[in-house]
């Protein structure tokens, strides 16, 4: 039998060496297919391969694609054979079907260089995912030649140039995310030709010009995000104009931080599925269209930092799902509609004064901007009947004067008696409260947690205290709370936390706030009522608050049986093992809760630490202490930021800014991710450097495995890639430059892509 080597060597036809190698591979494949019991190289026992070698056209396209990329970390070393392993699973990031490439997925690989125009040869390509790299150059126009292309994810790179118009002619394109690049030019009209496009994100670039009118006719778009660009002109008032079905899927319209002008489009009222409208930081003028008030699903409405004027429509207060309303820094006038609320009840509703500040002609949104009381008006007063001259000059007799004086004196005496009686009652109640004691688990008396006997808000009490419940599974009175067995769980800058066991055996956590650092009672109640309405699976619910007669302030929360994340990670015996799925579930829970705070409640935590991440009986994460900065004075919040720095969670820019931001929260979240990965506490001594610096120094020396908790390294063979990707994300979050850090939506999305826990794999 002639060997394959001799056979090809004696081939009379002149062919290139590369083609000879490929012919060898096809011949070998033919032999392997005749031997079904043979194990095909490059496959693991769980891999699936249809046995078809990649086509020559796709192989050459992949080679060209690799040549134009710079791969400093060697992720593409697996692309080193003559094509046999491309579809077998041996080439990282490549998936095939019937010998043709259908997916290129290489995120977070540190790749630079540019995308080869020969990518257009991959005619069956469905998904191109190269996000979170350093790729530059332009987007190849040949992408528009791919008839099966469904998803393009190139965000967080350094791409420049404009969007090739051809990209809009991909008939199956569903998702296009080019955000956070250096792209310029105008948005091509052809993008609207993709009739299946549901996700379009071009944010954080430098696009100019106007929004293509055709986009407003799309019946497939669900997310449209153009924020932080240089787009200008008026926004087309043709939303949903050409759709005959009457059903419009758009849920998020995000156009903030551009140069748009003109009126807010009234046609937005046709988009019945809208949940978010963000048009802030533009140059819109005119009034808010009445049609906005018909969007019953709307949750977020941000028109801040524009030039809108007129009165705020009453219909906005009837949007029952609206949880974020920001109309600040415009030119609105008049008063806050009664449907939204007015001082003093405004802050007890969904929105606070920050929603309306900066409108100098608007009144009623804070205690300092009360609307003037209207002059009494009782209609037209009829002229009195004409009196005779005798009656007109009639004088009071001496008897009448004495009776009037006696009546006035009697009224004064009754009033004084009432005042004295009230003072006596209060004095006795205060004296009784001073003798009260809260019994601890040890039975020893301690200073009272609250002074005086409280009551449910709608009841009546003797001590002057007030207990206000929000929704929750437990109902208790102030007496139940004050007579509960209490155990100190810890102290913080905000105050002292107790575990309180009520008479029926139920348990709650009670935080007694330090009196000198909280706002006055009226402001405190306004803010705490807002916090009491916030509900999310990954946020610790505020169930009630209590105000004592001497200014004591208590917050009542659900009690978390597994304590906080810091103790869970760092205070445990060697027999207790925390596996990677549990740690990742905690990480995603924290990110999910923070995402809700940032996007839905417009709340910056400002003091996110592992001590403020609590765990329920199923080890689900719940963020605590969110929004408490709103209850504190400005000086107190500065001290809290300093404390966070001492614990190792403070972002470096806070040394100068002294004010927390969304990006400083991301830094704190990055430290928590590093805690979960390393098992080390941020305040643990590591050669006089903090946790982030220590991890960065280890990674720089390529001792990456030394970073991870020993417990995690036991399963490194199966979770190694997840650990590395999470480590890279954590380091991205603790970047010294705030602008370089991802936002919370990106963090959550990447965590879910690394290990789908809270959502499906296709985010």
C-alpha positions in Angstrom: 0.0 0.0 0.0 1.4 3.4 -1.0 1.8 5.7 2.0 0.0 9.0 2.1 3.3 10.8 2.1 4.4 9.1 -1.1 1.0 9.5 -2.7 1.0 13.2 -2.3 4.7 13.6 -3.1 4.2 12.0 -6.5 1.1 14.1 -7.3 1.6 15.2 -11.0 -0.5 18.3 -10.5 1.1 21.5 -9.3 -0.6 22.6 -6.1 0.6 24.8 -3.2 1.9 23.3 0.0 -1.1 24.6 1.9 -3.5 22.8 -0.4 -1.4 19.6 -0.1 -1.8 19.8 3.7 -5.5 20.2 3.4 -5.8 17.2 1.0 -3.9 15.2 3.6 -6.5 16.2 6.2 -9.4 15.2 4.0 -7.8 11.9 3.2 -7.1 11.2 6.9 -10.7 12.2 7.7 -12.0 9.7 5.1 -9.9 7.0 6.8 -11.2 7.9 10.2 -14.8 7.8 9.1 -14.2 4.2 7.9 -13.1 3.5 11.5 -16.0 4.6 13.7 -14.5 3.3 16.8 -11.5 5.6 16.6 -11.5 8.7 18.8 -11.3 11.9 16.8 -8.5 14.1 18.1 -9.3 17.4 19.8 -12.6 16.3 21.3 -13.5 15.8 24.9 -16.2 13.3 25.9 -18.8 16.0 26.3 -18.1 17.8 23.0 -20.3 17.5 20.0 -19.0 17.6 16.5 -20.7 16.6 13.4 -17.5 15.2 11.9 -17.2 17.7 9.1 -13.9 19.6 8.7 -14.1 23.3 8.2 -14.5 24.4 4.6 -11.5 25.8 2.8 -13.1 29.2 2.4 -13.9 29.5 6.1 -10.4 28.2 7.0 -8.7 30.9 4.9 -11.0 33.6 6.4 -10.2 32.5 10.0 -6.5 32.6 9.1 -6.8 36.1 7.8 -8.9 37.1 10.9 -6.1 35.8 13.2 -3.3 37.5 11.3 -4.8 41.0 11.7 -5.3 40.5 15.5 -2.6 41.0 18.2 -2.9 38.3 20.8 -0.5 39.2 23.7 -1.9 36.6 26.0 -1.8 33.7 23.5 -5.5 32.8 23.5 -5.4 32.1 19.8 -2.5 29.6 20.1 -5.0 26.8 19.6 -5.5 28.1 16.1 -2.3 26.4 15.0 -3.2 23.4 12.9 -4.2 23.3 9.3 -7.9 23.6 10.0 -8.8 20.1 11.2 -9.5 21.3 14.8 -11.4 24.5 13.8 -14.8 22.9 14.0 -14.0 20.1 16.5 -13.9 22.4 19.5 -10.1 22.6 19.5 -10.1 26.3 18.4 -11.1 28.6 21.2 -14.1 30.8 20.5 -15.2 29.0 17.3 -18.4 27.0 16.7 -19.4 25.4 13.5 -22.2 23.6 11.8 -21.6 21.3 8.8 -18.1 22.6 8.4 -19.0 26.3 8.3 -18.3 28.8 11.1 -21.4 30.0 12.8 -20.0 31.7 16.0 -16.8 33.7 16.8 -16.9 34.5 20.5 -13.7 36.0 22.0 -14.6 38.5 24.7 -12.2 39.7 27.4 -9.1 38.3 25.7 -7.0 41.4 25.6 -7.0 41.3 21.8 -5.9 44.4 19.8 -5.2 44.9 16.1 -8.2 45.1 13.8 -11.0 43.0 12.3 -10.2 41.5 8.9 -12.4 42.5 6.0 -12.2 38.8 5.0 -14.7 38.0 7.8 -17.3 38.5 5.0 -16.3 35.1 3.6 -17.9 33.3 6.6 -21.3 33.1 5.0 -22.9 31.1 7.8 -21.7 33.4 10.6 -24.5 34.1 13.0 -22.8 35.7 16.0 -19.7 37.9 16.3 -18.8 38.6 19.9 -15.5 40.5 20.5 -16.5 42.9 23.3 -14.3 44.0 26.1 -11.0 44.0 24.1 -8.7 46.6 22.7 -9.5 46.2 19.0 -9.1 49.3 16.9 -9.6 50.2 13.2 -12.9 50.3 11.5 -15.9 48.0 11.3 -15.6 45.9 8.1 -18.2 46.7 5.6 -18.1 43.0 4.5 -20.2 42.2 7.6 -23.1 43.4 5.6 -22.5 40.5 3.2 -23.4 37.9 5.9 -27.0 36.8 5.3 -27.3 34.8 8.5 -25.8 37.4 10.9 -27.9 37.7 14.0 -25.8 39.3 16.7 -22.8 41.7 16.7 -21.3 42.6 20.1 -18.3 44.8 19.7 -18.8 47.1 22.7 -15.9 48.2 24.9 -13.2 48.4 22.3 -11.4 51.2 20.4 -13.1 51.0 17.1 -13.2 54.2 15.0 -14.7 55.4 11.8 -18.4 55.1 11.0 -21.0 52.4 10.9 -20.9 50.8 7.4 -24.3 51.2 5.8 -24.1 47.6 4.5 -24.6 46.4 8.1 -28.2 47.5 8.0 -28.9 45.0 5.2 -28.4 41.9 7.2 -31.9 40.5 7.0 -31.7 38.5 10.2 -29.8 41.0 12.4 -31.3 41.1 15.9 -28.7 42.6 18.2 -26.2 45.3 17.4 -24.1 46.7 20.3 -21.3 49.1 19.4 -21.3 51.0 22.6 -18.2 52.5 24.3 -16.0 52.9 21.2 -14.5 55.8 19.3 -17.0 55.7 16.4 -18.0 58.9 14.5 -20.2 59.9 11.6 -23.9 59.7 11.3 -26.2 56.8 12.0 -27.1 55.2 8.6 -30.7 55.1 7.5 -30.1 51.5 6.5 -30.0 50.3 10.1 -33.8 50.6 10.2 -33.9 48.1 7.3 -33.2 45.2 9.7 -36.8 44.2 10.4 -35.8 41.9 13.2 -33.5 44.2 15.1 -34.6 44.4 18.7 -31.4 45.6 20.5 -29.6 48.7 19.2 -26.9 50.2 21.5 -24.6 52.9 20.0 -24.0 54.8 23.3 -20.8 56.3 24.5 -19.4 57.2 21.0 -19.1 60.4 19.1 -21.9 60.0 16.5 -23.4 63.2 15.1 -26.4 64.2 13.0 -29.9 63.2 13.7 -31.9 60.0 14.4 -33.0 58.3 11.2 -36.7 58.7 10.9 -37.1 55.1 9.7 -36.0 53.9 13.1 -39.1 55.4 14.6 -41.2 53.1 12.5 -39.6 49.8 13.7 -42.0 47.3 15.2 -39.2 45.1 16.4 -37.0 47.4 18.4 -37.1 46.9 22.2 -34.0 48.7 23.4 -32.7 51.9 21.7 -29.7 53.4 23.5 -27.9 56.4 22.0 -26.8 58.2 25.2 -23.5 60.1 25.4 -23.0 61.1 21.8 -23.1 64.3 19.8 -26.5 63.7 18.1 -28.5 66.9 17.4 -31.6 68.2 15.7 -35.1 67.4 16.7 -36.2 63.9 17.6 -38.7 62.7 14.9 -42.3 62.8 15.9 -43.2 59.8 13.9 -42.8 56.9 16.5 -44.9 54.0 15.4 -46.2 56.0 12.5 -46.0 53.3 9.8 -46.8 50.2 11.8 -50.2 49.0 10.9 -50.5 46.3 13.6 -50.7 49.0 16.3 -48.3 47.0 18.6 -44.9 48.7 19.3 -42.3 46.8 21.3 -40.0 49.6 22.3 -39.4 49.4 26.1 -36.3 51.6 26.6 -35.6 54.9 24.8 -32.3 56.3 26.1 -31.2 59.6 24.4 -29.6 61.5 27.3 -26.3 63.5 27.0 -26.7 64.6 23.4 -27.5 67.9 21.7 -31.2 67.3 20.8 -33.5 70.3 20.6 -37.1 71.1 19.8 -40.1 69.5 21.4 -40.4 66.2 23.1 -42.3 64.0 20.5 -45.9 63.5 21.4 -46.0 60.4 19.3 -44.1 58.6 22.1 -47.6 58.1 23.5 -48.2 55.4 20.9 -45.5 53.2 22.4 -47.6 51.5 24.9 -44.8 49.1 26.0 -42.4 51.9 27.0 -40.8 51.4 30.5 -38.0 53.9 30.3 -37.6 57.3 28.7 -34.3 59.2 29.4 -33.9 62.5 27.5 -31.8 64.3 30.1 -28.9 66.6 29.4 -30.2 67.9 26.0 -31.8 71.1 24.8 -35.4 70.1 24.6 -37.9 73.0 25.0 -41.7 73.3 25.1 -43.9 71.4 27.5 -44.2 67.7 28.4 -46.7 66.1 26.0 -50.0 65.0 27.6 -49.6 61.7 25.7 -46.7 60.7 28.1 -49.3 60.4 30.8 -51.0 57.5 28.9 -47.9 55.2 29.1 -49.2 52.9 31.9 -46.1 50.7 31.9 -43.6 53.6 32.3 -41.2 53.1 35.2 -38.5 55.7 34.6 -38.9 59.2 33.2 -35.9 61.5 33.1 -36.3 64.9 31.5 -33.7 66.7 33.7 -31.2 69.3 32.5 -33.2 70.7 29.5 -35.2 73.8 28.9 -38.7 72.4 29.3 -41.3 74.9 30.6 -45.0 75.2 31.5 -46.7 73.3 34.2 -46.2 69.6 35.2 -49.1 67.6 34.0 -51.5 66.0 36.5 -51.5 62.8 34.5 -47.9 62.0 35.5 -49.0 61.2 39.0 -51.5 58.6 37.7 -48.7 56.4 36.2 -48.8 53.8 38.9 -45.7 52.0 37.8 -43.5 55.1 37.7 -40.8 54.8 40.3 -38.2 57.3 38.9 -39.3 60.8 37.9 -36.5 63.4 37.4 -37.6 66.8 36.1 -34.9 68.8 37.7 -33.0 71.8 36.2 -35.6 72.9 33.7 -38.0 75.9 33.5 -41.1 74.4 34.9 -43.5 76.8 36.7 -46.6 76.6 38.9 -47.0 73.9 41.6 -46.5 70.2 41.9 -49.7 68.5 40.9 -51.7 67.0 43.7 -51.5 63.5 42.0 -47.8 63.6 42.5 -47.9 65.1 46.0 -46.9 68.3 47.8 -45.1 69.2 50.9 -45.3 67.8 53.5 -46.6 64.6 51.8 -44.4 64.8 48.6 -41.5 62.9 50.1 -43.8 60.3 51.6 -44.7 59.3 48.1 -42.4 57.9 45.4 -40.4 61.0 44.6 -38.3 63.4 46.6 -37.3 67.0 46.2 -34.3 66.1 44.0 -36.8 65.2 41.2 -37.7 68.9 40.9 -34.8 71.1 42.0 -33.5 73.7 39.7 -36.9 75.0 38.5 -36.9 78.4 40.0 -40.5 79.1 39.1 -41.8 75.8 40.5 -43.1 75.6 44.0 -44.2 72.9 46.4 -41.4 70.3 46.1 -39.5 71.1 49.4 -40.1 72.9 52.6 -38.2 75.9 51.4 -40.3 76.2 48.2 -43.8 76.1 49.6 -46.5 77.5 47.4 -48.1 80.7 48.7 -51.6 80.2 50.2 -54.3 81.7 48.0 -56.2 84.7 49.3 -59.6 83.7 50.8 -62.4 83.9 48.2 -66.0 83.6 49.1 -67.5 84.8 45.9 -69.2 88.3 45.5 -70.1 89.8 48.9 -73.6 91.3 48.9 -73.8 94.9 50.0 -75.3 95.2 53.5 -78.7 96.7 53.9 -78.7 100.4 54.4 -78.9 101.3 58.1 -80.8 104.1 59.4 -78.8 107.1 60.7 -79.8 106.1 64.3 -78.6 102.5 64.1 -75.4 103.6 62.3 -74.3 105.7 65.2 -75.5 103.3 68.0 -73.0 102.7 70.8 -72.5 99.7 73.1 -73.9 100.1 76.6 -71.8 99.6 79.8 -73.6 96.2 80.5 -72.7 94.9 77.0 -69.0 95.8 77.5 -68.8 94.0 80.9 -70.4 90.8 79.4 -67.9 90.8 76.5 -64.9 91.3 78.8 -66.1 88.5 81.1 -66.5 86.1 78.2 -63.0 86.8 76.9 -61.5 86.3 80.4 -63.3 82.9 80.7 -61.9 81.7 77.3 -58.4 82.7 78.4 -58.7 80.7 81.7 -60.0 77.6 80.0 -57.1 77.7 77.5 -54.5 78.0 80.3 -56.0 75.0 82.1 -55.8 72.9 79.0 -52.2 73.8 78.4 -51.3 73.0 82.0 -53.1 69.6 81.8 -51.3 68.6 78.6 -47.9 69.6 80.1 -48.6 67.5 83.2 -49.5 64.4 81.1 -46.4 64.7 79.0 -44.2 65.1 82.0 -45.6 62.0 83.6 -45.2 60.0 80.4 -41.6 61.1 80.0 -40.8 60.2 83.6 -42.2 56.7 83.1 -40.2 56.3 79.9 -36.9 57.3 81.7 -37.4 54.3 84.0 -38.0 51.8 81.2 -35.2 49.3 80.4 -34.7 46.9 77.5 -33.7 43.4 78.8 -30.9 41.8 76.9 -30.4 38.0 76.4 -28.2 38.1 79.5 -31.0 39.7 81.5 -28.9 42.8 82.4 -30.4 46.3 82.1 -29.1 48.6 79.5 -30.1 52.1 78.5 -33.4 52.1 76.7 -33.1 51.6 72.9 -36.1 53.9 72.6 -37.5 56.3 75.2 -41.2 56.1 75.9 -44.0 53.9 74.8 -44.6 54.0 71.0 -47.7 53.1 68.9 -48.8 52.3 65.5 -49.2 55.5 63.5 -53.0 55.4 63.5 -53.3 54.6 67.2 -52.9 56.7 70.3 -50.1 56.5 72.8 -49.1 58.0 76.1 -45.4 58.6 75.5 -45.7 60.5 72.2 -43.7 58.0 70.2 -44.7 56.8 66.7 -44.4 53.5 65.0 -45.0 53.4 61.2 -45.3 50.1 59.4 -44.6 49.4 55.7 -45.7 46.2 54.0 -44.3 43.0 55.4 -45.0 39.6 56.9 -45.1 40.7 60.5 -47.4 43.0 62.5 -46.2 44.3 65.9 -46.9 47.2 68.1 -44.5 49.6 69.6 -44.9 47.9 73.0 -44.0 44.5 71.3 -40.8 46.2 70.0 -39.8 47.9 73.2 -40.4 44.9 75.3 -38.5 42.5 73.0 -35.4 40.6 74.1 -32.5 42.5 72.4 -29.0 41.4 71.5 -26.3 43.8 70.1 -25.1 42.5 66.8 -22.7 45.3 65.9 -22.0 49.0 65.7 -21.3 51.2 62.7 -21.0 54.8 61.7 -24.8 55.0 61.4 -25.5 53.5 64.8 -26.1 50.2 66.7 -27.8 47.1 65.3 -29.8 44.8 67.6 -31.4 41.4 67.0 -34.8 41.8 68.6 -36.9 38.7 69.5 -40.5 39.5 69.8 -42.9 37.9 72.3 -44.3 35.5 69.6 -40.8 34.3 68.8 -40.3 36.2 65.5 -37.1 38.0 64.9 -36.3 41.4 63.4 -33.1 43.5 63.1 -33.4 46.9 64.7 -30.9 49.7 63.8 -30.8 52.6 66.3 -29.5 55.6 64.5 -27.1 58.0 66.2 -29.3 61.0 67.0 -26.7 63.7 66.3 -26.0 62.7 62.7 -29.6 62.4 61.5 -31.7 65.0 59.8 -34.5 66.7 61.7 -37.7 64.8 62.2 -39.7 66.2 59.4 -37.0 65.6 56.7 -36.2 62.2 58.2 -39.8 61.0 57.9 -40.0 62.3 54.3 -36.9 60.4 53.3 -37.5 57.2 55.3 -41.0 56.8 53.7 -39.3 56.7 50.3 -36.9 54.0 51.4 -39.7 51.9 53.0 -41.3 51.4 49.6 -38.3 50.0 47.9 -38.6 46.2 47.3 -36.2 43.9 45.4 -35.1 40.3 46.1 -31.5 41.5 46.6 -32.2 44.5 48.8 -32.9 44.3 52.5 -36.5 45.4 53.1 -37.2 48.2 55.6 -40.3 47.1 57.4 -41.0 49.9 59.9 -39.6 52.9 61.6 -40.1 54.3 65.1 -39.7 57.9 66.4 -39.3 58.3 70.1 -40.5 61.3 72.2 -36.9 62.5 72.7 -35.8 62.2 69.1 -34.8 58.5 69.1 -35.0 57.0 65.6 -35.2 53.2 65.0 -35.3 51.3 61.7 -36.8 47.8 61.6 -35.6 45.3 59.0 -35.9 41.6 58.2 -33.5 39.5 60.2 -31.0 37.6 58.1 -30.0 34.3 59.7 -26.7 33.8 58.0 -25.3 37.2 58.9 -23.2 39.3 56.6 -20.9 38.3 53.8 -17.7 39.4 55.7 -18.4 36.9 58.5 -19.5 34.2 56.1 -16.2 34.4 54.2 -13.7 35.3 56.8 -15.0 33.9 60.2 -15.5 30.2 59.6 -13.8 27.0 60.4 -11.7 24.9 58.0 -14.5 22.4 57.7 -16.9 25.0 56.2 -16.3 25.1 52.4 -17.9 27.8 50.2 -18.0 26.5 46.6 -17.8 28.6 43.4 -21.5 28.4 42.5 -22.4 29.8 45.9 -19.9 32.7 45.6 -21.0 33.5 42.0 -24.7 33.5 43.1 -23.7 36.0 45.8 -21.8 38.1 43.4 -24.7 38.2 40.9 -27.1 39.0 43.7 -25.1 42.0 44.9 -24.7 43.2 41.2 -28.5 42.7 40.7 -29.4 44.7 43.7 -27.0 47.5 42.9 -28.3 47.6 39.3 -31.8 48.2 40.7 -30.6 51.0 43.0 -28.8 52.8 40.2 -31.3 52.3 37.4 -34.7 52.2 39.1 -34.3 54.2 42.4 -31.5 56.6 41.4 -29.7 55.8 44.6 -26.0 55.7 45.1 -25.1 53.4 48.0 -21.9 55.1 49.0 -20.9 52.6 51.6 -21.0 49.2 49.9 -18.9 46.7 51.9 -19.1 42.9 52.6 -20.4 43.9 56.0 -23.4 45.5 54.3 -24.2 42.4 52.2 -26.5 40.1 54.2 -27.3 36.5 53.5 -30.7 34.8 54.0 -31.2 31.2 54.8 -30.6 30.2 51.2 -27.4 32.3 50.9 -29.1 34.8 48.7 -27.4 38.3 48.9 -29.3 41.3 50.2 -27.7 44.7 50.2 -28.3 46.7 53.4 -27.8 50.3 54.4 -28.7 51.6 51.0 -30.2 55.1 51.0 -29.3 55.7 54.6 -27.1 58.7 53.5 -30.4 60.5 52.7 -31.3 60.3 56.4 -28.0 61.8 57.6 -26.5 65.2 57.6 -23.8 66.2 55.1 -21.1 66.1 57.7 -22.1 62.6 58.8 -21.9 61.3 55.2 -18.4 62.7 54.8 -17.4 60.7 57.9 -19.0 57.5 56.5 -17.0 57.9 53.3 -13.8 58.2 55.3 -14.8 55.0 57.2 -15.3 53.1 54.0 -11.8 54.1 53.0 -10.4 52.7 56.2 -12.0 49.4 55.4 -10.5 49.2 51.9 -13.6 49.8 49.9 -13.3 53.5 49.1 -12.6 54.5 45.5 -9.4 56.6 45.1 -11.2 59.6 43.7 -13.2 60.0 46.9 -10.1 61.4 48.6 -10.7 64.6 46.6 -14.4 64.5 45.6 -15.8 63.6 49.1 -19.0 62.6 47.2 -20.0 59.1 46.2 -20.9 58.3 42.6 -22.2 55.3 40.6 -18.6 54.6 39.6 -17.4 54.6 43.3 -20.1 52.0 44.0 -18.6 50.0 41.1 -15.2 50.2 42.8 -16.7 48.8 46.0 -18.4 46.0 44.1 -15.0 45.2 42.5 -13.5 44.8 46.0 -16.3 42.5 47.0 -15.7 40.4 43.9 -12.0 40.2 44.8 -13.0 39.0 48.3 -15.1 36.2 46.8 -12.2 35.2 44.5 -9.3 35.4 47.0 -11.0 34.7 50.3 -9.1 37.6 51.7 -10.5 40.6 53.6 -9.7 44.1 52.2 -8.4 45.2 55.6 -6.1 42.2 55.9 -2.4 43.2 55.9 -0.8 42.3 52.5 2.7 43.8 52.4 1.4 47.3 53.1 -0.8 47.3 50.0 -4.6 47.1 49.7 -6.4 44.1 48.2 -6.7 45.6 44.7 -3.1 46.5 44.5 -2.0 43.1 45.9 -4.1 41.2 43.3 -2.8 43.5 40.5 0.8 42.8 41.5 0.3 39.1 41.5 -1.4 39.1 38.1 1.3 41.3 36.7 3.9 38.7 37.6 1.7 36.0 36.0 1.3 34.1 39.2 -2.5 34.2 38.6 -3.2 30.9 40.4 -1.7 32.4 43.6 -4.6 34.9 43.7 -7.5 32.5 44.1 -8.8 31.0 47.3 -7.3 27.5 47.8 -10.8 26.1 48.1 -11.5 27.2 44.6 -8.4 25.8 43.1 -9.5 22.3 43.9 -12.0 22.6 41.0 -9.7 24.7 38.7 -9.9 22.1 35.9 -13.7 22.8 35.5 -14.1 26.4 36.6 -10.7 27.9 35.6 -12.0 30.0 32.8 -14.8 31.4 35.0 -12.3 32.3 37.7 -10.1 34.1 35.2 -12.9 36.0 33.6 -14.4 37.1 36.9 -10.9 38.2 38.0 -10.6 40.3 34.9 -14.0 41.8 35.5 -13.1 42.6 39.1 -9.9 44.3 38.1 -11.9 46.3 35.6 -14.2 47.5 38.3 -11.3 48.7 40.6 -9.5 50.6 37.8 -8.1 53.8 39.4 -9.8 55.8 36.6 -13.6 56.1 37.2 -14.3 56.5 33.5 -12.6 53.3 32.7 -14.8 51.3 35.1 -17.9 49.6 33.6 -21.4 50.6 34.6 -23.5 48.2 36.7 -25.5 46.9 33.8 -22.3 45.8 32.1 -21.0 44.2 35.3 -24.2 42.2 35.7 -24.3 41.2 32.1 -20.7 39.9 32.2 -21.3 38.0 35.4 -24.3 36.3 33.8 -22.3 35.5 30.7 -19.5 34.0 32.8 -21.8 31.7 34.7 -25.6 31.9 34.0 -27.2 31.8 37.4 -29.9 34.5 37.5 -30.8 34.5 33.8 -30.4 32.6 30.6 -27.0 32.2 28.9 -28.0 34.5 26.0 -28.2 37.8 27.8 
